[in-house]
Amino acid sequence: MAMAWRAAPRVAVRLALGRRGIASCIDPSVGLTEDQKEFQKVALDFAAKEMAPYMAEWDEKETFPVETMRKAAQLGFGGIYVKPDVGGSGLSRLDTSIIFEALSTGCTSTTAYMSIHNMCVWMIDTFGSEEQRRRFCPALCSMEKFASYCLTEPGSGSDAASLLTSAQRKGDTYVLNGSKAFISGGGDTDVYVVMCRTGGPGPKGISCLVVEKGTPGLSFGKKERKVGWNSQPTRAVIFEDCAVPVGNRLGAEGQGFSIAMQGLNGGRINIASCSLGAAHASVLLAQEHLTVRKQFGEPLANNQYLQFGLAEMATRLVAARLMVRHAARALQDGREDAAVLCSMAKLFATDECFLICNQALQMHGGYGYLKDYAVQQFVRDIRVHQILEGNRFNWSELTPLGLWGRTLGLQTENSQFLLEGMPFRIFGGSMHYFRVPREYWEDRMLKMKACGLNTLTTYVPWNLHERERGKFDFKQNLDLKYVYKKGGPIIAVQVENEYGSYAKDPSYMAYVKMALLKRGIVELLMTSDNKNGLSFGLVEGALATVNFQKLEPGILKYLDAVQRDQPKMVMEYWTGWFDNWGGPHYVFDADEMVTTVASILKTGASINLYMFHGGTNFGFMNGALEADEYKSDVTSYDYDAVLTEAGDYTSKFFKLRQLFSVIIGHPLPLPPLIESKASYGAILLHQYISLWDVLPSLLQPMKSEFPVNMENLHLNDSTGQSFGYVLYETVIFGGGQLHTRNHVRDRAQVFVNTVYVGELDYNTVELFIPEGQGFRQLKLLVENRGRVNYGLALNEQRKEEVHKASVLLRQPQLQDPGFACYRENNYNKGVLKGWEKGVVFVNGQNLGRYWKIGPQETLYLPGPWLKKGDNEIVLFEERTAGRIIQSVDIPYLGRTQYVN
């Protein structure tokens, strides 16, 4: 560090030119909004006029400055991040950090107590019932009453989960016994937020009680004599058969540890902010002292060594402030890593700021050790910041931090969801991770948050995760995270989706539920069905939810009738619809959709938008529908969803964003910028090779006396083949009628030798085979066009099955029939004019199917699938090959038809 500054001495000299120069370098208002600068100025003025002149007196006389803090509360500093409806200011965590830093320049000890008080009020506001909020918060926000936080015990400091203070429930009261140590405000405050043990050992047995001063059995130890923080009293808080009403419990039983940890996240930012204020004041005090104090006939400010030291102090201060504010933003945005960032910021800022204050004292020389100089008080007051809010040596918290506060998870209580015991209304959106390149996951989820959603839902395709029996894949695009209580984001698991539409096996749902429980799934279980299947898809112990697009009268009341006293959840509100080959591209009117969503929300129900972002049926992963006839889905899963297949915004997005912003009641994050699109023009394919020429280079065919359906082929450790094509061959010695007996699943091209004869499918079940001379081969190239995923035809989906005959089986794995080269960019859409039906591979990855019957005429190509330099395109064309692929930057999904 010193070497770096000596390499650029002009920087150090410039910092030391005067108070104005260094003040601009460490200016805490840099980067703030005008509103933030305004309340920062109010806090700084209050600190200069109402706190700094009395700081030494409060320290000397150990005065708890109640009236000064009540004046601060009149400015809104008694409940800074508490909701306004109970007297709070409703500011953000970053705003709070700015205010505490400013106030701490006047008196760090008093500001530190105010930060603890604010944390207590926030706990009551956040985790308390409406009655508790109204009863406690107004008086606390005005600082008519003061609060203390009671976590630490004589035998458990950083190991909060091992606390011993017990609360035994007897009727409508808890009988509290135990003691708390080092409690700021203890004995002088009015409300005590107490963590106590109502259950077994460990964090799950801890609950949170609010104990009011004057409660029989509540007493206090002697006032502690401390090195610093003398403007706030510190005592032990003692409970001896202290009777506390059950109505004073915050949240649910067992939620206390979660409340404590969430409170400490903010507490760490607050105490780090107090450290920043002390350090800021100390830098200015040191600079001022160096300017007026002379040695050897000139001001100390001219000493280059001291200039270097002052420059280093300024650098440490600015770095610490940036880290604290970054963590504060992460906390207010609800980022997964917020808790870790808060711990890191507290560690870094308290360490660096103590070094700054200590260095400022050193620069004062002997004067710095005199109580007439304020710098010594900043050093004494700030030292304890390195000790409290979590011992700096206890880094175990950073390893399992994702588990902190994750004891209850998502629960139901009467008509509402609870997340860690707090009311939680689900505003969800569906996005299937396997239909979206991993590189785009973050972008799509940020767009969800910008729309006002708080929950993501997804299907889990086990046929992708377990391609071979007993071998599971959770890598790359299949990276499915852990469940919530094991540190992941999964708060609920659906036992089955729309099983009520099939419901052939009455024991199936109970079997699947037990399989989940035996495999460690401890999150809330759900089922999901449309109205007709709702009562048939239930299973005891799982919350029933409903799916629909039109809000029919009485449908939510019917859900209430099926399961009483449970929250209402529309698990799949269909924002659009999927397309089938040969049909139109379905769209759903945006205004009608938003009106229906608003109507659902007015009932108090939770909702999940299916789909928020549809993505693409890459490879052979499209499904199918069979009601009156079999219809396979197209490659695009655009779904006319809230985001397009390429992740772009639609009118639905902005209409929903407006709706949710009104309901949520605060500004939403700005929508991320959309990514650019690319078109490469026409791509000419130069090489072609016939399937019949490829076959000799493949694996040897499997022989069977009778045809074997795809799933029962002896492949992949006897797991079979899940999708794609199978070529069946047998010898014939004549012609005649070839009849499928409805055993082709789902489409077969028929060849005699290599001559195309015709096609067989669900509608065409018979084909004439012409007579011929001598030895001939009958070949059936059978395609699994997609599995039916809903309805009564679910059990008729054994693929590729054909009429019994003596056959040879081949599993074609096509080699590269053509190449095209172009440079990398974000993505494009490929138009396949002149081609008939087949599959496209790009750089070895299966992009999906195309078919001239439409409606889809372009295929979406994600940018991450491309690479710099040459890129390889391979098409497997079943019938008529074209010569070019046209690249465009606008999709064409076919003629549109509105969903009825």
VENKAGI-V487605 format. One line per field, one symbol per residue. phi: phi as a letter, one per 40 degrees, with the letter a starting at -180 (. if undefined). psi: psi as a letter, one per 40 degrees, with the letter a starting at -180 (. if undefined). burial: I if it has 16 or more other ideal C-beta (glycine too) atoms within 10 Angstrom, else O. Layout:
# VENKAGI-V487605
phi = ???
psi = ???
burial = ???
This chain:
# VENKAGI-V487605
phi = .cdccccbcccccccccidccccccbdcccgccccccccccccccccccbbdcbdccdcccfcccccccccccccgccacbbcccbhccgccccdcccccccccccaccccccdccddccccccccbccccccccbcdccccfcbbbbbbbcbdbacccccbdbdbbccbgcbbcbbiabbfccgdgbcbbbcbcacbbccgcccbbbbbbcdgcdgcabcccccbcbfccbcbacbbbbfccbcdccccgccgcdccccccccdccccccccccccccdcccccccccccccbafgacccccccccdcccccccdcccccccccccccccccgccccccccccccccccccccdcccccccccgcccccccbcccccccccccccccfhdcccccccccccccgbbbgcbbafbbcbbfgbdabcbbacacdcbbddcbdcdccccdccchcbabbacbcccccbcbdgbbbbbfcbcccccdcbgccccabccabfcccbfcbcccccccdccccccgcbcdcbbaacdccdccbcacgbccbbbabbccdgccccccccacfbccbccbcccaacbbdgbcccbbdcccccccdccccccgccabcbbcacgbccgbcccabbbcacbcccccbdgfccbcdcgccbccdcccdcccccccgadcdcccccccbbbbgcbccbbaacdcccdcccccccbacbcbcdcbccbffgcgbcagbbbbbacbbabhcbbcffbcbbabcbbbfbccbibbaccbbaacbccacgcbbcbbcbbcciccbahccdcbbccgcbcdacbbbbbcbccccababaccacaabbcbcgcbaibbbbfgbcchcbaccgccbbbcbcdcccbcgcbbbbbcccbbccbbbccbbbcbbhccaccc
psi = ddddddegdddddddedidddddddeheeheiiddddddddddddddddeddeeddddddefhhgdddddddddeeeegdfiidefeiefiidddddddddddeddhdddddddddddddddddddeiiddddddddddddefdiiiihgdhidehcdgdeeiehihhhgbeihhhhaiiifhhehdeidhhhhhiheaaiideehihihhihehhehiiaihihidafeehihiihhhhfhhhideehhaiheedddddddddddddddddddddddddddddddddddddhihfeiideehdddddddddddddddddddddddddddddefideddddddddddddddddddddddddddeaddeeieehddddddddedededifhheegeddedfdeehegddahiihbeiihhfeihhhhgiihhhdeehhdeeddddddddddeeiehhiiihgdeddgdihehihfibefghiiidefeaeheihhdihfddecfdheedddddddddddeeheihiiihiiddedeeeihhehhhiihidhgiheddddddddhifiihhgdghheaiiiiheaihhihhdddddddddddddeeiiihhhidhdaigibfeiaihhcdihhiiidhfdefadiideeiiiddddddddddddddeiiiiihiiiiiiiheahhhhdiihiddddddeiiiiiiidiihiddeigiffedahdibihhhiihieaaahhheffehgehhhhihbehhdaihaddheihhhiiihahihhhhhhhheihheiaeedeffhiehiihihihhighghiheiiihiiiaciihhhfheidhaihhhfehhdaiiheeadheihhhideeiiibhihhhhhhdchhadihhhiehiheihihhh.
burial = OOOOIOOOOOIIIOIIOOOOOIOOIIOIOOOIOOOIOOIIOOIIOIIOOIIOOIIIOIIOOOIIIOOIIOIIIOIIIIIIIIIOOIIIIIIIIIIIIIIIIIIIIIIIIIIIIIIIIIIIIIIIIIIIOOOIIOIIIIIIIOIOIIIIIIIIIOOOIIOIIOIOIIIOOOOOIIIIIIIIIIIIIIIIIIIIIIIIIIOOOOIIIIIIIIIOOOOOOIOIIOOOOIOIIIIIIIIIIIIOOIIIOOOIIIIIIIIIIIIIIIIIIIIIIIIIIIIIIIIIIIIIIIIOIIIOOOOOOOOIIOIOOIIIIIIIIIIIIIOIIOIIIOIIIIIIOOOOOIIIIIIIIIIIIIIIIIIIIIIIIOIIOOOIOOOOIIIIIIIIIIIIIIOIIIOIOOOOIOOOIIOIIIIIIIIIOOOIIIIIIIOIIIIIIIIIIIIIIOOIOOIIIOIIIIIIIIIIIOOOOOOOOOOOOOOOOOOOIOOIOOIIIOIIOIIIIIIIIIIIIIIOOOOIIOOIIOOIOOOOIOIIIIIIIIIOIIOOIIIOOIIIIIIIIOIOOOIIOOIOOIIOOIIIIIIIIIIIIIIIIOIOIIIIOIOOIIOIIOOIIOOOIIIIIIIIIIIIIIIIIIIIIIOOOIIIIIIIIIIIIIIIIIIOIIOIIOIIIOIIOOOOOOOOOOOIOOOOIIOIOOIOIOOOOOIOOIOOOOOOOOOOOOIIIIIOIOIOOOIIIIIIIIIIIIOIOOOOOIOIOOIIIIIIIIIIOOOOIOIIIIOOOOOOIOOOOOOIOIIIIIIIIIIIIIOOIOOOIOIIIIIOIOIIIIIIOIOOIIOIOIOOIOIIIIIIOOIOIIIIIIOOOIIIIIIOOIIIIIIIIIIOIIOOOOIOIIIIIIOOIOOIIIIIIOIOIIOOOOOO
